[in-house]
Amino acid sequence: MTNKYNTLQPVYWQNEQLHLLDQRKLPQQQTVIKLEKAVEVAKAIKDMVVRGAPAIGITAAYGVVLAAKAAYTTSPEHWQTIIESDLQQLAEARPTAVNLVWALERMKAIFAKMTSNPVPVLLKEAKRIHQEDIDANHRMGDWGAALLPSNCRILTHCNAGALATGGYGTALGVIRSAYSAGKVRQVYADETRPWLQGARLTAWELLQDNIPVTLLADSAAAALMQQKRVDWVIVGADRITANGDIANKIGTYSLAVLARQHGIKLMVAAPTSTIDMNLASGEQIVIEQRTSNEILTIGEQSIAPSGAKAWNPSFDVTPAALVDVIVTEKGVIEQPTTERLVALMS
């Protein structure tokens, strides 16, 4: 697989610091912030400096490195006890994305083997998690692209690209691979209110790679489908339950219902780290509720009358029955069921 599209790096480690591309400021500014404390990492995740389930997991892994460094400096004998509060803060930063806790558990699993300074070993593991995600995205890209017809017209929602992952992307990884193979005729991106990840991030990211993109208001998707201008909807996921239900950015469920109504296929591209076999169905997923200001204002400018309330879930759940295919780095699950996910994960 070509490395043509490995240029965007939302997360990287350099000079003993974690560097994050501040996605709140894109596309107008490309600002990198440097973090040296785990508490800063937790705040960056919560404040949406970094977002996208895989990227959040990778960021948290590097956060563990910073936590261990501080704890070991304070008390080499008791660093594993001291680090607990930092790990708790990281885990609570955003509750819906399963990759966050998955990465923390993977980092904690090697604590028991530590006999001296833990930082080099933990840093090696964080970098391994990072590289594995990039490799997984390339494999997903190949699997997903193979399913698409030639001249394909694709609609995507939110941002499931290099910015949401270690690099290359999940849904956008499929689009990148398909575009490289000459299969893509048109990419549409929903703007994705209220954070406008589609407008600010997906459109920007695709244009960085010279992939033409057409932006639409979230509410225009139905009309686009009615005019028979979409062949596939391709999205990422923040959590997939054992039965194949999908938690993803708010608005994904609407697209799934619309796609089914119009005979359009829905593909979910996500690494196996996003699959939570501990939850039987989507009803058990904790949906993050965010501040009402995100709905009532744009760029700190009020757009609603004083006194108006807002409901602002960050994610919704799409039932497995509306999903045509889940693409992972381990392979493809068509018409997902619990049995098929168990077989894949075993």
ZADREN-320732 format. One record per residue (C-alpha): residue number from 0; residue in three letters; y, x, z. Coordinates in nm, 2 decimals. Layout:
BEGIN
+--------+------+--------+--------+--------+
! gudren ! logu !      Y !      X !      Z !
+--------+------+--------+--------+--------+
!    NUM !  ALA !      Y !      X !      Z !
...
+--------+------+--------+--------+--------+
This chain:
BEGIN
+--------+------+--------+--------+--------+
! gudren ! logu !      Y !      X !      Z !
+--------+------+--------+--------+--------+
!      0 !  MET !   0.00 !   0.00 !   0.00 !
!      1 !  THR !   0.34 !   0.13 !  -0.09 !
!      2 !  ASN !   0.59 !   0.23 !   0.18 !
!      3 !  LYS !   0.88 !   0.12 !  -0.03 !
!      4 !  TYR !   1.00 !  -0.13 !   0.23 !
!      5 !  ASN !   0.96 !   0.07 !   0.55 !
!      6 !  THR !   1.33 !   0.15 !   0.58 !
!      7 !  LEU !   1.45 !  -0.11 !   0.82 !
!      8 !  GLN !   1.40 !  -0.01 !   1.19 !
!      9 !  PRO !   1.50 !  -0.26 !   1.45 !
!     10 !  VAL !   1.34 !  -0.06 !   1.73 !
!     11 !  TYR !   1.29 !   0.32 !   1.76 !
!     12 !  TRP !   1.26 !   0.59 !   2.03 !
!     13 !  GLN !   1.48 !   0.90 !   2.00 !
!     14 !  ASN !   1.62 !   1.16 !   2.24 !
!     15 !  GLU !   1.44 !   1.00 !   2.54 !
!     16 !  GLN !   1.62 !   0.67 !   2.48 !
!     17 !  LEU !   1.52 !   0.33 !   2.33 !
!     18 !  HIS !   1.74 !   0.24 !   2.03 !
!     19 !  LEU !   1.78 !  -0.12 !   1.92 !
!     20 !  LEU !   1.96 !  -0.25 !   1.62 !
!     21 !  ASP !   2.18 !  -0.52 !   1.77 !
!     22 !  GLN !   2.07 !  -0.83 !   1.56 !
!     23 !  ARG !   2.34 !  -1.05 !   1.71 !
!     24 !  LYS !   2.60 !  -0.86 !   1.50 !
!     25 !  LEU !   2.42 !  -0.86 !   1.17 !
!     26 !  PRO !   2.51 !  -0.88 !   0.88 !
!     27 !  GLN !   2.87 !  -0.79 !   0.95 !
!     28 !  GLN !   2.80 !  -0.49 !   1.17 !
!     29 !  GLN !   2.50 !  -0.26 !   1.19 !
!     30 !  THR !   2.53 !  -0.15 !   1.55 !
!     31 !  VAL !   2.26 !   0.05 !   1.74 !
!     32 !  ILE !   2.26 !   0.03 !   2.12 !
!     33 !  LYS !   2.09 !   0.30 !   2.33 !
!     34 !  LEU !   1.90 !   0.20 !   2.65 !
!     35 !  GLU !   1.78 !   0.42 !   2.93 !
!     36 !  LYS !   1.67 !   0.16 !   3.20 !
!     37 !  ALA !   1.40 !  -0.11 !   3.20 !
!     38 !  VAL !   1.65 !  -0.37 !   3.33 !
!     39 !  GLU !   1.87 !  -0.31 !   3.02 !
!     40 !  VAL !   1.57 !  -0.36 !   2.80 !
!     41 !  ALA !   1.49 !  -0.69 !   2.97 !
!     42 !  LYS !   1.85 !  -0.81 !   2.93 !
!     43 !  ALA !   1.85 !  -0.70 !   2.56 !
!     44 !  ILE !   1.54 !  -0.91 !   2.50 !
!     45 !  LYS !   1.68 !  -1.21 !   2.68 !
!     46 !  ASP !   2.02 !  -1.18 !   2.51 !
!     47 !  MET !   1.86 !  -1.16 !   2.16 !
!     48 !  VAL !   1.97 !  -0.81 !   2.08 !
!     49 !  VAL !   1.61 !  -0.78 !   1.96 !
!     50 !  ARG !   1.40 !  -1.09 !   1.86 !
!     51 !  GLY !   1.08 !  -1.18 !   1.69 !
!     52 !  ALA !   0.75 !  -1.18 !   1.88 !
!     53 !  PRO !   0.61 !  -0.84 !   1.76 !
!     54 !  ALA !   0.94 !  -0.66 !   1.80 !
!     55 !  ILE !   0.98 !  -0.80 !   2.15 !
!     56 !  GLY !   0.64 !  -0.67 !   2.24 !
!     57 !  ILE !   0.71 !  -0.32 !   2.10 !
!     58 !  THR !   1.05 !  -0.32 !   2.28 !
!     59 !  ALA !   0.88 !  -0.42 !   2.61 !
!     60 !  ALA !   0.63 !  -0.13 !   2.57 !
!     61 !  TYR !   0.91 !   0.12 !   2.54 !
!     62 !  GLY !   1.07 !  -0.06 !   2.84 !
!     63 !  VAL !   0.76 !   0.03 !   3.05 !
!     64 !  VAL !   0.81 !   0.40 !   2.95 !
!     65 !  LEU !   1.17 !   0.38 !   3.08 !
!     66 !  ALA !   1.06 !   0.20 !   3.40 !
!     67 !  ALA !   0.79 !   0.46 !   3.46 !
!     68 !  LYS !   1.03 !   0.75 !   3.41 !
!     69 !  ALA !   1.27 !   0.61 !   3.67 !
!     70 !  ALA !   1.00 !   0.52 !   3.92 !
!     71 !  TYR !   0.82 !   0.86 !   3.89 !
!     72 !  THR !   1.15 !   1.04 !   3.94 !
!     73 !  THR !   1.22 !   0.83 !   4.25 !
!     74 !  SER !   0.87 !   0.87 !   4.40 !
!     75 !  PRO !   0.59 !   1.05 !   4.22 !
!     76 !  GLU !   0.33 !   0.91 !   4.47 !
!     77 !  HIS !   0.44 !   0.55 !   4.46 !
!     78 !  TRP !   0.57 !   0.50 !   4.11 !
!     79 !  GLN !   0.31 !   0.23 !   4.03 !
!     80 !  THR !   0.44 !   0.01 !   4.32 !
!     81 !  ILE !   0.80 !   0.07 !   4.24 !
!     82 !  ILE !   0.76 !  -0.02 !   3.87 !
!     83 !  GLU !   0.63 !  -0.37 !   3.95 !
!     84 !  SER !   0.97 !  -0.54 !   3.97 !
!     85 !  ASP !   1.07 !  -0.39 !   3.64 !
!     86 !  LEU !   0.75 !  -0.52 !   3.48 !
!     87 !  GLN !   0.82 !  -0.86 !   3.62 !
!     88 !  GLN !   1.17 !  -0.87 !   3.48 !
!     89 !  LEU !   1.04 !  -0.76 !   3.14 !
!     90 !  ALA !   0.77 !  -1.03 !   3.14 !
!     91 !  GLU !   1.02 !  -1.30 !   3.23 !
!     92 !  ALA !   1.28 !  -1.21 !   2.96 !
!     93 !  ARG !   1.14 !  -1.46 !   2.71 !
!     94 !  PRO !   0.85 !  -1.68 !   2.80 !
!     95 !  THR !   0.72 !  -1.82 !   2.47 !
!     96 !  ALA !   0.64 !  -1.50 !   2.27 !
!     97 !  VAL !   0.29 !  -1.40 !   2.38 !
!     98 !  ASN !   0.33 !  -1.04 !   2.24 !
!     99 !  LEU !   0.56 !  -0.96 !   2.53 !
!    100 !  VAL !   0.30 !  -1.01 !   2.80 !
!    101 !  TRP !   0.03 !  -0.87 !   2.57 !
!    102 !  ALA !   0.22 !  -0.54 !   2.53 !
!    103 !  LEU !   0.29 !  -0.52 !   2.90 !
!    104 !  GLU !  -0.08 !  -0.57 !   2.99 !
!    105 !  ARG !  -0.18 !  -0.31 !   2.74 !
!    106 !  MET !   0.06 !  -0.06 !   2.89 !
!    107 !  LYS !  -0.05 !  -0.15 !   3.25 !
!    108 !  ALA !  -0.42 !  -0.10 !   3.15 !
!    109 !  ILE !  -0.37 !   0.28 !   3.13 !
!    110 !  PHE !  -0.19 !   0.31 !   3.47 !
!    111 !  ALA !  -0.53 !   0.36 !   3.65 !
!    112 !  LYS !  -0.60 !   0.68 !   3.45 !
!    113 !  MET !  -0.27 !   0.84 !   3.55 !
!    114 !  THR !  -0.30 !   1.15 !   3.78 !
!    115 !  SER !   0.04 !   1.31 !   3.70 !
!    116 !  ASN !   0.36 !   1.23 !   3.52 !
!    117 !  PRO !   0.29 !   0.90 !   3.34 !
!    118 !  VAL !   0.57 !   0.92 !   3.09 !
!    119 !  PRO !   0.41 !   1.13 !   2.81 !
!    120 !  VAL !   0.09 !   0.91 !   2.81 !
!    121 !  LEU !   0.28 !   0.58 !   2.82 !
!    122 !  LEU !   0.52 !   0.69 !   2.55 !
!    123 !  LYS !   0.22 !   0.78 !   2.33 !
!    124 !  GLU !   0.08 !   0.43 !   2.39 !
!    125 !  ALA !   0.41 !   0.26 !   2.31 !
!    126 !  LYS !   0.44 !   0.45 !   1.98 !
!    127 !  ARG !   0.08 !   0.36 !   1.90 !
!    128 !  ILE !   0.15 !  -0.01 !   1.96 !
!    129 !  HIS !   0.46 !   0.03 !   1.73 !
!    130 !  GLN !   0.26 !   0.20 !   1.45 !
!    131 !  GLU !  -0.03 !  -0.04 !   1.47 !
!    132 !  ASP !   0.21 !  -0.33 !   1.42 !
!    133 !  ILE !   0.36 !  -0.17 !   1.10 !
!    134 !  ASP !   0.00 !  -0.11 !   0.97 !
!    135 !  ALA !  -0.10 !  -0.46 !   1.06 !
!    136 !  ASN !   0.20 !  -0.60 !   0.87 !
!    137 !  HIS !   0.10 !  -0.42 !   0.55 !
!    138 !  ARG !  -0.25 !  -0.55 !   0.57 !
!    139 !  MET !  -0.12 !  -0.90 !   0.63 !
!    140 !  GLY !   0.11 !  -0.86 !   0.34 !
!    141 !  ASP !  -0.19 !  -0.78 !   0.11 !
!    142 !  TRP !  -0.40 !  -1.06 !   0.25 !
!    143 !  GLY !  -0.12 !  -1.32 !   0.22 !
!    144 !  ALA !   0.00 !  -1.21 !  -0.13 !
!    145 !  ALA !  -0.35 !  -1.24 !  -0.26 !
!    146 !  LEU !  -0.34 !  -1.62 !  -0.18 !
!    147 !  LEU !  -0.03 !  -1.69 !  -0.38 !
!    148 !  PRO !  -0.01 !  -1.80 !  -0.74 !
!    149 !  SER !   0.20 !  -1.62 !  -1.00 !
!    150 !  ASN !   0.56 !  -1.74 !  -1.04 !
!    151 !  CYS !   0.55 !  -1.86 !  -0.68 !
!    152 !  ARG !   0.85 !  -2.03 !  -0.52 !
!    153 !  ILE !   0.85 !  -1.97 !  -0.14 !
!    154 !  LEU !   1.05 !  -2.13 !   0.14 !
!    155 !  THR !   1.07 !  -1.94 !   0.47 !
!    156 !  HIS !   1.23 !  -2.02 !   0.81 !
!    157 !  CYS !   1.40 !  -1.80 !   1.08 !
!    158 !  ASN !   1.33 !  -1.43 !   1.04 !
!    159 !  ALA !   0.98 !  -1.29 !   1.04 !
!    160 !  GLY !   1.06 !  -0.97 !   0.86 !
!    161 !  ALA !   1.11 !  -0.60 !   0.95 !
!    162 !  LEU !   1.38 !  -0.71 !   1.19 !
!    163 !  ALA !   1.13 !  -0.92 !   1.39 !
!    164 !  THR !   0.85 !  -0.66 !   1.39 !
!    165 !  GLY !   0.78 !  -0.29 !   1.40 !
!    166 !  GLY !   0.87 !  -0.28 !   1.03 !
!    167 !  TYR !   0.78 !  -0.45 !   0.70 !
!    168 !  GLY !   0.74 !  -0.80 !   0.86 !
!    169 !  THR !   0.48 !  -1.08 !   0.89 !
!    170 !  ALA !   0.60 !  -1.37 !   0.67 !
!    171 !  LEU !   0.85 !  -1.14 !   0.49 !
!    172 !  GLY !   0.57 !  -0.88 !   0.47 !
!    173 !  VAL !   0.37 !  -1.13 !   0.26 !
!    174 !  ILE !   0.68 !  -1.20 !   0.05 !
!    175 !  ARG !   0.75 !  -0.83 !   0.01 !
!    176 !  SER !   0.39 !  -0.76 !  -0.10 !
!    177 !  ALA !   0.39 !  -1.06 !  -0.34 !
!    178 !  TYR !   0.72 !  -0.96 !  -0.48 !
!    179 !  SER !   0.59 !  -0.60 !  -0.54 !
!    180 !  ALA !   0.29 !  -0.76 !  -0.72 !
!    181 !  GLY !   0.53 !  -0.96 !  -0.95 !
!    182 !  LYS !   0.42 !  -1.29 !  -0.81 !
!    183 !  VAL !   0.75 !  -1.42 !  -0.67 !
!    184 !  ARG !   0.98 !  -1.63 !  -0.88 !
!    185 !  GLN !   1.21 !  -1.76 !  -0.60 !
!    186 !  VAL !   1.26 !  -1.71 !  -0.23 !
!    187 !  TYR !   1.45 !  -1.98 !  -0.03 !
!    188 !  ALA !   1.56 !  -1.93 !   0.33 !
!    189 !  ASP !   1.66 !  -2.19 !   0.58 !
!    190 !  GLU !   1.98 !  -2.10 !   0.76 !
!    191 !  THR !   1.79 !  -2.16 !   1.10 !
!    192 !  ARG !   2.04 !  -2.31 !   1.35 !
!    193 !  PRO !   2.16 !  -2.24 !   1.61 !
!    194 !  TRP !   2.12 !  -1.86 !   1.58 !
!    195 !  LEU !   2.13 !  -1.86 !   1.20 !
!    196 !  GLN !   1.85 !  -1.60 !   1.18 !
!    197 !  GLY !   1.78 !  -1.72 !   0.82 !
!    198 !  ALA !   2.14 !  -1.68 !   0.71 !
!    199 !  ARG !   2.22 !  -1.37 !   0.90 !
!    200 !  LEU !   1.89 !  -1.18 !   0.91 !
!    201 !  THR !   1.64 !  -1.30 !   0.65 !
!    202 !  ALA !   1.90 !  -1.32 !   0.36 !
!    203 !  TRP !   2.04 !  -0.98 !   0.46 !
!    204 !  GLU !   1.70 !  -0.82 !   0.49 !
!    205 !  LEU !   1.57 !  -0.94 !   0.16 !
!    206 !  LEU !   1.89 !  -0.84 !  -0.02 !
!    207 !  GLN !   1.85 !  -0.49 !   0.13 !
!    208 !  ASP !   1.53 !  -0.47 !  -0.07 !
!    209 !  ASN !   1.69 !  -0.63 !  -0.38 !
!    210 !  ILE !   1.47 !  -0.94 !  -0.34 !
!    211 !  PRO !   1.69 !  -1.24 !  -0.46 !
!    212 !  VAL !   1.72 !  -1.52 !  -0.20 !
!    213 !  THR !   1.88 !  -1.86 !  -0.20 !
!    214 !  LEU !   2.00 !  -1.99 !   0.13 !
!    215 !  LEU !   1.99 !  -2.36 !   0.23 !
!    216 !  ALA !   2.09 !  -2.57 !   0.53 !
!    217 !  ASP !   1.79 !  -2.66 !   0.74 !
!    218 !  SER !   1.83 !  -3.03 !   0.66 !
!    219 !  ALA !   1.82 !  -2.96 !   0.28 !
!    220 !  ALA !   1.45 !  -2.85 !   0.28 !
!    221 !  ALA !   1.32 !  -3.21 !   0.22 !
!    222 !  ALA !   1.53 !  -3.26 !  -0.09 !
!    223 !  LEU !   1.43 !  -2.92 !  -0.22 !
!    224 !  MET !   1.06 !  -3.02 !  -0.18 !
!    225 !  GLN !   1.12 !  -3.36 !  -0.33 !
!    226 !  GLN !   1.25 !  -3.19 !  -0.64 !
!    227 !  LYS !   0.92 !  -2.99 !  -0.66 !
!    228 !  ARG !   1.10 !  -2.66 !  -0.62 !
!    229 !  VAL !   0.87 !  -2.51 !  -0.35 !
!    230 !  ASP !   0.51 !  -2.40 !  -0.38 !
!    231 !  TRP !   0.45 !  -2.24 !  -0.04 !
!    232 !  VAL !   0.61 !  -2.24 !   0.30 !
!    233 !  ILE !   0.55 !  -1.91 !   0.47 !
!    234 !  VAL !   0.65 !  -1.85 !   0.84 !
!    235 !  GLY !   0.57 !  -1.63 !   1.13 !
!    236 !  ALA !   0.46 !  -1.73 !   1.48 !
!    237 !  ASP !   0.55 !  -1.65 !   1.84 !
!    238 !  ARG !   0.23 !  -1.78 !   1.98 !
!    239 !  ILE !  -0.09 !  -1.92 !   1.83 !
!    240 !  THR !  -0.33 !  -2.11 !   2.06 !
!    241 !  ALA !  -0.71 !  -2.10 !   2.05 !
!    242 !  ASN !  -0.72 !  -2.42 !   1.83 !
!    243 !  GLY !  -0.47 !  -2.29 !   1.58 !
!    244 !  ASP !  -0.16 !  -2.47 !   1.70 !
!    245 !  ILE !   0.15 !  -2.27 !   1.62 !
!    246 !  ALA !   0.47 !  -2.21 !   1.83 !
!    247 !  ASN !   0.75 !  -2.08 !   1.61 !
!    248 !  LYS !   1.12 !  -2.11 !   1.58 !
!    249 !  ILE !   1.26 !  -2.46 !   1.62 !
!    250 !  GLY !   1.25 !  -2.64 !   1.29 !
!    251 !  THR !   0.90 !  -2.50 !   1.18 !
!    252 !  TYR !   0.73 !  -2.83 !   1.28 !
!    253 !  SER !   0.97 !  -3.03 !   1.06 !
!    254 !  LEU !   0.89 !  -2.80 !   0.77 !
!    255 !  ALA !   0.52 !  -2.84 !   0.83 !
!    256 !  VAL !   0.54 !  -3.22 !   0.82 !
!    257 !  LEU !   0.76 !  -3.21 !   0.51 !
!    258 !  ALA !   0.52 !  -2.97 !   0.34 !
!    259 !  ARG !   0.22 !  -3.19 !   0.40 !
!    260 !  GLN !   0.41 !  -3.50 !   0.27 !
!    261 !  HIS !   0.50 !  -3.32 !  -0.05 !
!    262 !  GLY !   0.16 !  -3.15 !  -0.11 !
!    263 !  ILE !   0.29 !  -2.80 !  -0.04 !
!    264 !  LYS !   0.08 !  -2.53 !   0.14 !
!    265 !  LEU !   0.19 !  -2.38 !   0.47 !
!    266 !  MET !   0.10 !  -2.02 !   0.56 !
!    267 !  VAL !   0.15 !  -1.87 !   0.90 !
!    268 !  ALA !   0.15 !  -1.49 !   0.91 !
!    269 !  ALA !   0.10 !  -1.33 !   1.25 !
!    270 !  PRO !  -0.08 !  -1.03 !   1.41 !
!    271 !  THR !  -0.38 !  -1.11 !   1.63 !
!    272 !  SER !  -0.16 !  -1.00 !   1.93 !
!    273 !  THR !   0.02 !  -1.33 !   1.88 !
!    274 !  ILE !  -0.31 !  -1.53 !   1.92 !
!    275 !  ASP !  -0.35 !  -1.65 !   2.28 !
!    276 !  MET !  -0.71 !  -1.75 !   2.33 !
!    277 !  ASN !  -0.63 !  -1.84 !   2.70 !
!    278 !  LEU !  -0.45 !  -2.15 !   2.59 !
!    279 !  ALA !  -0.67 !  -2.43 !   2.44 !
!    280 !  SER !  -0.38 !  -2.60 !   2.25 !
!    281 !  GLY !  -0.01 !  -2.60 !   2.19 !
!    282 !  GLU !   0.05 !  -2.86 !   2.46 !
!    283 !  GLN !   0.00 !  -2.57 !   2.71 !
!    284 !  ILE !   0.27 !  -2.35 !   2.56 !
!    285 !  VAL !   0.58 !  -2.30 !   2.77 !
!    286 !  ILE !   0.88 !  -2.37 !   2.54 !
!    287 !  GLU !   1.19 !  -2.16 !   2.61 !
!    288 !  GLN !   1.50 !  -2.38 !   2.67 !
!    289 !  ARG !   1.82 !  -2.19 !   2.59 !
!    290 !  THR !   2.18 !  -2.26 !   2.69 !
!    291 !  SER !   2.36 !  -2.56 !   2.55 !
!    292 !  ASN !   2.65 !  -2.34 !   2.44 !
!    293 !  GLU !   2.44 !  -2.22 !   2.15 !
!    294 !  ILE !   2.45 !  -2.57 !   2.01 !
!    295 !  LEU !   2.80 !  -2.67 !   2.12 !
!    296 !  THR !   2.98 !  -2.36 !   1.99 !
!    297 !  ILE !   2.97 !  -2.12 !   1.70 !
!    298 !  GLY !   3.10 !  -1.77 !   1.77 !
!    299 !  GLU !   3.25 !  -1.89 !   2.09 !
!    300 !  GLN !   3.45 !  -2.15 !   1.90 !
!    301 !  SER !   3.37 !  -2.50 !   2.03 !
!    302 !  ILE !   3.24 !  -2.74 !   1.76 !
!    303 !  ALA !   3.16 !  -3.04 !   1.98 !
!    304 !  PRO !   3.38 !  -3.27 !   2.20 !
!    305 !  SER !   3.43 !  -3.17 !   2.56 !
!    306 !  GLY !   3.16 !  -3.34 !   2.78 !
!    307 !  ALA !   2.89 !  -3.36 !   2.51 !
!    308 !  LYS !   2.55 !  -3.24 !   2.62 !
!    309 !  ALA !   2.30 !  -3.05 !   2.41 !
!    310 !  TRP !   1.92 !  -3.01 !   2.40 !
!    311 !  ASN !   1.82 !  -2.66 !   2.28 !
!    312 !  PRO !   1.45 !  -2.57 !   2.27 !
!    313 !  SER !   1.41 !  -2.23 !   2.10 !
!    314 !  PHE !   1.07 !  -2.32 !   1.96 !
!    315 !  ASP !   0.85 !  -2.61 !   1.85 !
!    316 !  VAL !   0.48 !  -2.65 !   1.81 !
!    317 !  THR !   0.31 !  -2.72 !   1.48 !
!    318 !  PRO !  -0.04 !  -2.87 !   1.51 !
!    319 !  ALA !  -0.32 !  -2.68 !   1.35 !
!    320 !  ALA !  -0.40 !  -2.98 !   1.13 !
!    321 !  LEU !  -0.07 !  -2.91 !   0.94 !
!    322 !  VAL !  -0.15 !  -2.54 !   0.88 !
!    323 !  ASP !  -0.33 !  -2.45 !   0.56 !
!    324 !  VAL !  -0.39 !  -2.08 !   0.64 !
!    325 !  ILE !  -0.33 !  -1.83 !   0.92 !
!    326 !  VAL !  -0.30 !  -1.47 !   0.79 !
!    327 !  THR !  -0.37 !  -1.19 !   1.03 !
!    328 !  GLU !  -0.44 !  -0.81 !   1.00 !
!    329 !  LYS !  -0.81 !  -0.89 !   1.06 !
!    330 !  GLY !  -0.83 !  -1.15 !   0.78 !
!    331 !  VAL !  -0.75 !  -1.50 !   0.68 !
!    332 !  ILE !  -0.83 !  -1.83 !   0.85 !
!    333 !  GLU !  -0.82 !  -2.14 !   0.63 !
!    334 !  GLN !  -0.78 !  -2.48 !   0.80 !
!    335 !  PRO !  -0.78 !  -2.32 !   1.14 !
!    336 !  THR !  -1.01 !  -2.45 !   1.42 !
!    337 !  THR !  -1.11 !  -2.31 !   1.76 !
!    338 !  GLU !  -1.45 !  -2.20 !   1.61 !
!    339 !  ARG !  -1.28 !  -2.01 !   1.33 !
!    340 !  LEU !  -1.03 !  -1.84 !   1.57 !
!    341 !  VAL !  -1.31 !  -1.74 !   1.81 !
!    342 !  ALA !  -1.50 !  -1.59 !   1.52 !
!    343 !  LEU !  -1.20 !  -1.39 !   1.40 !
!    344 !  MET !  -1.11 !  -1.27 !   1.75 !
!    345 !  SER !  -1.46 !  -1.16 !   1.84 !
+--------+------+--------+--------+--------+
